Amino acid sequence: MQNRLKNLVIVGGGTAGWMTAAALSSLLSPDDVSITLVESDQIGTVGVGEATIPDIINFNRLLGIPEAEFMKATEATFKLGIEFVDWGRKGQSYIHPFGDHGVDMNGIDFHQYWLQCHKNGLDNPIDDYSLCAVAARQNKFSLPDSNPKSVLSHIRYAYHFDATLYAKFLRKYAQTRGVKRIEGKVEAVSQDAQSGHIETLRLDNGTAVTGDFFFDCTGFRALLLGQKLGVGFMDWSHWLPCDAAQTVASAHNGPLKSYTRSTAKPAGWQWRIPTQRRTGNGHIYSRAYMSDDEAISILLDGLDGDALGDPRQIRFKTGCRETFWSKNCIALGLSSGFLEPLESTSIYLIQQGISRFISLFPDAGLPAAVSDEYNRLMREDFEQVRDFLILHYKATERDDSPFWSYCRTMDVPDTLKRKIELFKAAGRAFRYEDELFAKTSWVAVFLGQSIMPQSVDPIVAALPPQDVARSLDSMHMAMMRAAQNMPTHEEFIARYCAATID
Ligand SMILES: Cc1cc2nc3c(=O)[nH]c(=O)nc-3n(C[C@H](O)[C@H](O)[C@H](O)COP(=O)(O)OP(=O)(O)OC[C@H]3O[C@@H](n4cnc5c(N)ncnc54)[C@H](O)[C@@H]3O)c2cc1C
């Protein structure tokens, strides 16, 4: 008879805590396994307006959540990609789209054809061959067509939403499925004297909560894995030197955007995330290069509409835990590490942690081989995202501030160095193993930030230039036509998932 885990305890009711509770409750019967979530209203959550990547669609589908219902409840809009402004150099802008650039031909990557045309004088940026980027520039949106022959089958999307409302939505979902919620602040944690496993949490109201497996979703505090079990933190701030954010919501001004915008600033960057009722804004910066007051003034100057309140500061350290699973505890969300939201990856990393835990679901004996594998996979996920973020800072010609001079000249991890060199040499980009970011993503940033390969694929280089140019032209025209025929993002939302006015 297998000795199974019977009593799961989640500490923290932010996005991480409620995503974990919802996913576990969708798979486990309350008659079999009890799930308890402890959260403290007194402490609160991070909750800034957030952008996501397409994988979140799978998470919601796994839970059986109808898309329009979720979008209404979280005031969500659609996201087709991210516009990067002033990153490679001032005045330059490109879109990192979801979905592909063009269509690969004869087994050769599309971007090789684009490079060949570009060498022959083509002016159009590679964005012009991505349906998501073309539609985003026109503030249009349409759901993908399941017919692979339709040009609309190239649409991939994610959401912008209010993360606090998402946690609330998932809370209702999880509680309906038997998750028990306890309000209170954890003040003490006791461990088994021999194994060091966490046994009991003592709350400020005197309640004792026992469990045989714990999820540390306590945000930057990392109360269980960091503070109690003493798992160290790997600091990556020498590669990603931003360590603070000023955030504020603003009123909408102009058409509802179907993409996130990230604008480089003298010591960091500023995001713009449109949800249905307001725009979320934040200025991420390095306090070593900029004062808080200056950061606030840059944030406010960069708003499209009136600020709705005063800016709020959040401080952070970039990096991750040395291990994510120790003894009978896993850290998920901000307690497991933090990588700035440049590519909207934090919620994705929570999702990865949950799905990796589920695929490795242990017996009560908690075999070391299982936790070792979890730690290996999560470390790889964090490092791959880290490298992609560093690329945005490294691939720049900017020398107009000490911050950008540092980023341009800093040494980068060998894993990233190899990718940059390979692309520079022959325009090659690969997706390794389970890597999150596909070739299109790497190519978008390489080309968008002016890393041009020295040579083009020899097979493409040997093709008649006019044939290649004609193929690209017809792809571009097809995408322009498809985008023109789409409804505006605003019209689509109004019809499909408008949030109800309270
Ligand atoms: C500036 C910024 C911008 C971001 N933008 C994005 C984005 O665009 N896209 C994206 O994917 N992610 C983004 N993130 C990350 C995202 O906000 C977090 O990953 C996500 O909200 C998860 O947070 P969390 O649940 O881990 O922590 P929190 O939201 O901090 O929640 C922690 C929970 O733990 C509880 N808690 C803490 N201590 C105790 C205690 N002693 N007893 C009981 N309960 C306790 C709190 O009450 C709270 O419920 C951003 C983060 C920051 C800082």
The ligand as an ORCA input file, in Angstrom:
! r2SCAN-3c Opt
* xyz 0 1
  C       6.939     45.311    -10.109
  C       6.420     43.963    -10.491
  C       5.786     43.792    -11.739
  C       5.329     42.531    -12.123
  N       4.745     42.360    -13.351
  C       4.430     41.115    -13.771
  C       3.920     40.868    -15.068
  O       3.679     41.782    -15.857
  N       3.682     39.589    -15.429
  C       3.917     38.525    -14.599
  O       3.722     37.375    -14.991
  N       4.353     38.740    -13.355
  C       4.637     39.987    -12.918
  N       5.111     40.186    -11.654
  C       5.231     39.062    -10.741
  C       3.897     38.752    -10.094
  O       3.386     39.898     -9.464
  C       4.091     37.683     -9.053
  O       4.799     36.625     -9.584
  C       2.757     37.168     -8.669
  O       1.880     38.190     -8.310
  C       2.910     36.200     -7.551
  O       3.115     36.830     -6.356
  P       3.112     35.897     -5.090
  O       1.789     35.244     -4.978
  O       4.306     35.031     -5.141
  O       3.382     36.907     -3.877
  P       2.442     38.015     -3.204
  O       1.503     38.627     -4.138
  O       3.387     38.914     -2.459
  O       1.598     37.196     -2.139
  C       2.159     36.748     -0.934
  C       1.076     36.165     -0.043
  O       1.690     35.611      1.113
  C       0.980     36.004      2.248
  N       1.890     36.000      3.400
  C       3.147     36.484      3.489
  N       3.652     36.282      4.719
  C       2.683     35.645      5.421
  C       2.582     35.183      6.751
  N       3.551     35.359      7.662
  N       1.436     34.586      7.139
  C       0.402     34.415      6.285
  N       0.445     34.834      5.006
  C       1.566     35.451      4.594
  C       0.443     37.382      1.909
  O      -0.659     37.713      2.711
  C       0.054     37.162      0.456
  O      -1.234     36.592      0.419
  C       5.523     41.438    -11.242
  C       6.119     41.628     -9.994
  C       6.561     42.873     -9.613
  C       7.217     43.032     -8.276
*
